[in-house]
Amino acid sequence: MTNNNSFKPYVDSGRSLSEITISSVISGILISIVFGAANAYLGLRVGLTVSASIPAAVIGMSIYRVISRKETILESNMVQTIGSAGESVAAGAIFTLPALFLWAKEGICNLPGVLEIGLIAIFGSLLGVCLMVPLRKSLIVQEHGTLPYPEGTACAEVLLSGEKKGSQAKSVMYGMAFGALVKLIIDGLHLVADTIVVKTSKFHGEIHSNVYPALVGVGYICGLKIATLMFAGSLLGWVVIIPMIHTFGQDAVMFPAKITIGEIWENAGAAGLWSSYLRYIGAGAVAGAGIISLIKNLPSMFKSFGASVKGLKNSSGATSSERTDKDLPLTVILVMILVLLVLIAALPIIPVGPFGTLLILIFGFFFASVSARMTGIVGSSNNPASGMTIATLLVVTILLKVTGHVGAAGMVSALTIGAVICIVVALAGDMAQDLKTGYILGATPQKQQVGEFIGGVTAAIAIGFILYLLNNAWGFGSAELAAPQATLMKMIVEGVMNGNLPWALVFMGAFIAVIIELLGLPSLPFALGLYLPIALNACIFVGGVIRNIADKFKYKSEEEKLEKINSGILCCSGMIAGEGLTGILFAILAVVSLGNGKTLLDAINIGAKFNLGQIGSLLVLAAIVFYLLKNTVLSKTEEK
C-alpha cells in the first residue's frame, strides 16, 4: 500500500475556492438528468452505456463561461461530479428494472409504479455513495501511486487543460446537434431506412448495419478491439449459426418455438430465428462470460475487498483538519446506512423484506468495495459489473427459492435486489473515479460526496418517469427498445426459479464463451455480439475502425494525437447524447395522440411520400464517418 504524502494537488489545501454553488448544483443536476436520460435510451437500445464524466466537465466549463465568464476549477469539478452520477444510476436501473415491465406484460406481476422505481433507484444510489465514503482514504489517498483510476485521471487532465487554454465544449455541442439531426432524418422524418441489409436468396444468413451516430460513437469510444470482438460474435450468430439452424432443422419444431423453423423463416426471416433461438445462445454466452470474468477476477476481488477493509480499519480513526482530507463523518454515514436498510426492509412498496435487505447489505458492501478498487485498476469500462450483477441474481434467486420465496413474488424480489446491487456497483465505481479527479485537483471530498448524493438522487427521481415514457412509447422488448441486459437478467431469474429455459441453447452459448476464453480473447464483448442483433454491432464496428484510423494516423507529436483523439471522444459523447435526447423527445411525441390512431410522431413522418431507402442510408453512414473523421484526424490543431 502506497501512502503518497508528498503529492500536492492543483489547488492547495490552504486555499478555499467555491465548489458547491447554486450554479454548479443546477448545472450538475441538469447534466445528470440529460446524460442519465440519454444513456437510459442508449442502454435500452444497445445494452451499453458510456461515461458522462468528461463531457459533463467540458459542458460545465462552457456553461460558466456563458453565464458568468468566470468560474473556479473546483466548481467545474462539482458539475461533473453531480452530472456523472446520472449515467451510473441510469445504467444500474435500465439493466435490470425493465424486466418488471416485461413480466407485467406477461401477467406475472403488477406494473411497477413510478414511486417504486424511484425508491429502488434512490436507495441504490444512496447506499452506493454511503458504502464508498469510508473507502476514500484507503483507495484514493493511500494508494494514489498504485491505483491509476484511468477515467478519473483523464477527467482531471481535461479540467486542467480547460483551465489553461479553454474547454472543448464545442465538440460536444456540435456532436449533440449532429446526432439529433441524423436521428430526426431517420426516425422522425423517415427519409432514409435505418438499416443497411446485405443478403442473398441462396444463403440463409444476413448482415445488417444500422446507420445511427450513437452506435458509431460507442464503437469509437470502445476502440477497435472491443468493436471487432462484438462484430465477430454477431458474424458467428448471423452467418454461421442461423444458416445452420435453417439448413439442418427446417422442418423441425424446436423449443421454445411452437412452429417449424421453416415457418419461422417464412414469417420473419433471420430475425425470427434470432428471436426464437440465437438470443438464448447469446444469453448463455453472456452469462457464461460474466461468470468467467467473475472467476478470473476473484483473486483480485477478494484481495481488493481485504485491502479495502484493512484500509478502512486503519483510517477509520484518523481525522484531519485539512480541507482536502475531510470526508462526511463516519457516524453520519453509518446512521444513513441503518436508516436506508430499515426503510428497504419495512416499506411494502419495496418487495424484498428483511431477508432480502440482509442480502443487499452483504452483496452491496462486498461488490461496492470491489467495484471501487477494480475501476482504479482497469477503469470503469472494463469493470466486471455485469458479472457481479449476474452472480448476485444467481445466488440471490437460489437463496430465495431455498427459503420458500418462490413464484412471481420470489422473482420480483430477486430482480429488485439485483437492481439495487447493480446501482450500488455502478455508482461506487463512478464515485471512486470522481474522487480521484477531485484528489488531483484539490477538491474537498466532503463536498464531492454531497454532490454525489445530489446527482444520484436527482437521476433516481427522473429514471422512473423516463422508463414509463419509453415503455409507453414503444414498449420494452420491442425493435426500438430491445432492453437486452434487462431481458438477460429476466431469463436468469426465470431459469433458476422455474427451470423453464431452453437449457440446451443456453449451454451452447456458455461453452462458446469458454472456447473464446481458451483462445486467449475476452469472451464478454464477443458474447455481447452474439447476443445483440448484428445491425447494432456492425455499426459499432464502423466506429471502432475510425478509432483505429485515428490511433494509427501520423501526427506531429503525441500531444497532437492525444488532443485529436480526445476531440473525437467528446464529439462521440455529444452524438450519443444528442441522439438519446432526440429519442426521448420522440417518445413524448409518440404518446401524444392526434386521434384516428395517429400520434404527433406520425405527423412528422413523411417517409411514405419521399424516402431514399438504403441508398440514403449509405449516404447517411458516409456523412457520419466523414463528420467523425473531420473532428479527429482532419481537425485543425489548436494554436498553443
C-alpha positions, -999 to +999 in steps of 0.1 A: +000+000+000+014+033-010+007+064+011+017+093-011+020+121+014+043+141-009+015+146-035+004+182-040-030+188-056-035+216-082-054+237-056-036+237-023-054+226+008-048+261+023-068+277-005-106+278-003-123+281-036-160+279-045-173+244-050-209+238-042-227+269-055-262+274-069-249+275-104-227+244-100-255+224-084-282+234-110-257+228-139-248+194-124-284+184-119-294+193-155-264+174-169-272+144-146-308+143-159-297+149-196-270+123-197-289+099-175-318+101-200-295+098-230-277+068-215-310+052-205-322+053-241-288+041-254-286+012-229-322+001-237-314+000-274-278-013-273-272-028-239-242-005-233-237+029-217-208+054-218-192+075-191-205+111-188-177+125-167-156+141-194-184+156-214-200+168-182-168+185-173-164+204-205-200+214-207-197+226-171-168+248-180-187+261-211-218+270-190-197+291-166-181+310-194-216+318-208-234+327-176-207+344-156-175+344-176-157+332-145-155+300-125-132+280-103-119+247-115-134+232-084-169+244-094-164+227-128-153+196-110-185+197-089-206+200-121-190+168-135-193+151-101-230+157-099-236+152-136-218+119-140-239+103-113-269+103-136-252+079-161-244+054-133-279+054-119-294+051-154-271+021-162-280+002-130-317+009-135-321+001-172-300-031-170-325-046-145-358-028-139-373-031-174-377-068-166-405-059-142-423-042-172-418-074-193-432-096-165-462-072-161-469-075-199-469-113-194-493-111-165-467-124-140-467-093-117-482-058-115-467-030-134-441-012-112-451+024-102-430+054-107-427+057-069-415+021-066-389+026-094-378+059-079-374+045-044-354+015-056-331+038-076-328+062-047-319+035-021-294+020-045-277+053-052-276+064-016-262+031-005-236+032-032-224+066-020-225+057+017-206+024+012-179+043-009-173+072+015-153+052+042-131+037+015-118+070+000-087+074+022-075+038+016-083+037-021-077+073-033-052+087-009-031+058+005-029+041-029-025+072-051+006+058-067-008+023-071-044+027-084-044+050-115-082+054-120-079+060-158-112+079-163-108+100-131-072+110-141-083+117-177-112+139-164-087+159-142-065+164-172-094+177-192-103+202-165-067+213-161-065+218-199-096+238-199-083+260-170-052+268-191-064+271-227-102+269-228-126+240-230-135+218-259-172+221-253-179+229-290-170+193-299-197+181-275-223+207-285-218+202-323-218+165-318-252+167-300-266+188-328-254+164-354-267+133-336-301+150-331-302+159-368-294+124-381-319+109-356-346+133-370-338+123-405-340+086-398-366+081-371-386+113-373-390+122-409-382+087-421-363+100-451-340+070-452-340+034-440-325+029-405-307-003-416-285-014-445-292-051-453-269-075-472-285-109-480-290-134-508-317-159-515-292-188-518-278-183-483-299-181-451-276-157-434-278-119-433-256-090-424-274-058-413-260-025-402-278+004-385-268+039-395-270+057-362-244+082-350-247+070-314-236+034-324-207+047-343-198+068-313-199+038-290-175+020-313-151+049-314-151+052-276-147+014-270-120+011-296-113-014-325-105-044-303-138-044-284-158-034-315-142-062-336-149-088-309-186-077-308-189-078-346-172-112-347-198-126-322-226-113-344-210-128-375-208-162-358-245-159-350-259-145-382-238-161-409-230-194-392-255-204-365-287-191-381-279-207-415-271-240-397-304-239-378-323-234-410-303-259-431-304-288-406-338-282-390-361-266-415-390-290-408-383-293-371-402-278-342-377-269-315-384-255-281-390-226-272-407-220-306-441-237-313-439-238-352-413-252-375-380-235-382-391-232-419-423-214-409-403-190-386-381-182-416-410-176-439-427-153-414-398-133-400-365-144-418-332-144-399-346-120-373-372-147-364-345-173-359-325-148-338-355-142-316-365-178-313-331-194-308-300-173-312-307-149-285-309-178-260-275-190-272-263-154-268-278-151-233-259-183-223-227-168-238-231-136-219-240-154-186-210-177-191-187-149-200-199-129-170-192-158-146-158-165-163-149-128-158-160-130-122-140-162-116-109-147-133-112-116-111-120-135-078-084-133-065-082-096-073-117-091-059-110-108-026-076-091-024-094-058-032-120-064-006-095-074+021-073-044+013-103-021+014-115-035+048-079-032+061-076+003+048-110+012+063-098-001+097-065+018+095-081+050+085-114+049+105-100+067+135-080+092+115-090+128+115-076+158+096-081+195+097-071+199+061-098+209+037-087+183+011-089+154+036-123+160+051-150+133+045-185+131+057-185+119+093-185+082+097-212+083+123-235+101+098-227+075+071-235+046+095-267+062+106-277+067+070-270+031+061-290+019+090-320+041+081-318+030+045-318-007+054-347-003+078-367+015+051-359-011+025-370-039+049-401-021+062-416-004+032-442-027+015-436-009-019-400-024-019-407-061-023-376-076-006-384-080+031-358-084+060-340-114+044-337-096+011-324-065+029-297-086+046-286-099+012-285-063-001-262-053+027-239-083+022-236-081-016-237-043-016-208-040+008-187-066-009-193-055-045-191-018-038-156-022-023-147-045-052-161-021-078-144+009-063-110-008-064-114-026-097-122+007-115-089+020-102-071-008-119-089-015-152-112+016-155-150+018-154-153+004-190-137-029-180-152-032-146-169-066-144-202-051-132-223-073-154-206-104-139-212-091-104-249-085-112-253-119-128-236-136-098-259-116-074-290-127-093-279-164-094-271-166-057-300-145-045-326-163-066-312-197-053-313-185-017-348-171-021-360-203-037-345-225-009-361-203+018-395-206+002-397-173-016-409-188-049-431-179-078-438-144-091-431-128-057-397-145-054-387-135-089-397-098-083-379-098-050-347-113-067-348-088-095-353-058-071-323-069-050-303-073-082-314-038-093-303-022-060-269-040-062-264-031-098-269+006-090-246+003-060-219-012-081-222+014-109-223+044-085-195+031-063-172+028-094-182+062-108-178+079-074-143+064-070-133+079-104-148+113-093-130+113-060-097+106-079-104+136-101-111+157-070-079+144-053-057+155-082-074+189-085-076+196-047-114+194-042-130+190-008-140+153-005-169+161+018-184+185-007-179+160-036-197+133-015-226+157-010-225+163-048-228+125-054-258+124-032-274+152-051-267+138-086-277+102-076-310+112-060-319+136-089-312+109-115-331+083-094-362+105-092-361+111-130-354+075-141-389+062-132-406+088-154-381+081-182-387+044-181-425+049-181-423+073-210-402+050-231-423+019-223-455+038-232-440+050-264-426+017-278-426-010-251-395-028-237-385-058-258-396-041-290-374-035-320-369+001-309-361-007-273-349-043-270-337-038-234-311-066-239-295-065-205-328-065-186-341-093-209-309-113-199-315-107-162-351-118-166-340-150-183-316-158-155-341-153-127-368-173-145-344-200-154-333-205-118-367-201-102-388-220-127-363-240-148-382-232-180-353-220-202-341-239-233-311-251-214-295-268-244-293-234-262-281-217-231-253-242-225-242-240-262-237-203-256-219-208-223-194-232-240-189-208-269-177-183-242-154-209-228-139-216-262-133-178-268-115-176-234-094-207-243-083-188-274-069-161-252-096-135-261-120-116-239-152-135-240-177-109-228-176-085-258-178-115-281-207-129-262-225-095-263-220-095-300-236-130-302-265-118-280-272-084-296-286-080-331-259-078-358-273-044-370-261-028-338-226-044-338-219-038-374-224+000-369-204-001-337-176-018-357-176+011-381-168+034-351-140+011-340-124+013-374-125+051-373-109+050-339-081+027-352-075+052-381-072+080-355-049+059-334-026+050-363-026+083-380+008+101-382+007+131-360+033+158-354+035+150-317+020+128-290+003+159-277-015+165-310-025+128-311-040+130-276-058+162-285-074+149-316-084+115-301-099+133-272-118+156-296-132+125-312-143+112-278-160+144-269-177+145-304-189+109-299-202+117-264-222+146-280-236+124-308-247+098-282-263+125-260-280+142-290-294+110-304-306+098-270-323+131-261-340+132-295-352+096-288-367+109-255-384+137-274-398+113-300-411+091-271-430+122-259-444+128-294-453+091-297-476+092-267-494+123-277-524+112-297-540+132-325-569+108-329-576+082-356-548+061-342-521+087-350-496+105-328-476+136-331-446+115-341-467+101-370-475+136-381-438+144-389-433+111-408-430+120-445-413+087-454-444+074-473-442+104-497-404+106-500-378+081-489-343+075-502-342+039-489-309+021-485-291+045-509-300+072-484-288+050-456-254+046-472-252+084-477-261+090-440-235+065-428-209+081-451-218+115-436-214+101-400-180+087-409-168+119-426-181+140-396-162+119-371-130+119-392-133+157-396-134+160-358-103+138-353-076+133-379-089+161-402-094+187-375-072+217-371-047+216-343-053+243-317-027+271-316-006+270-285 
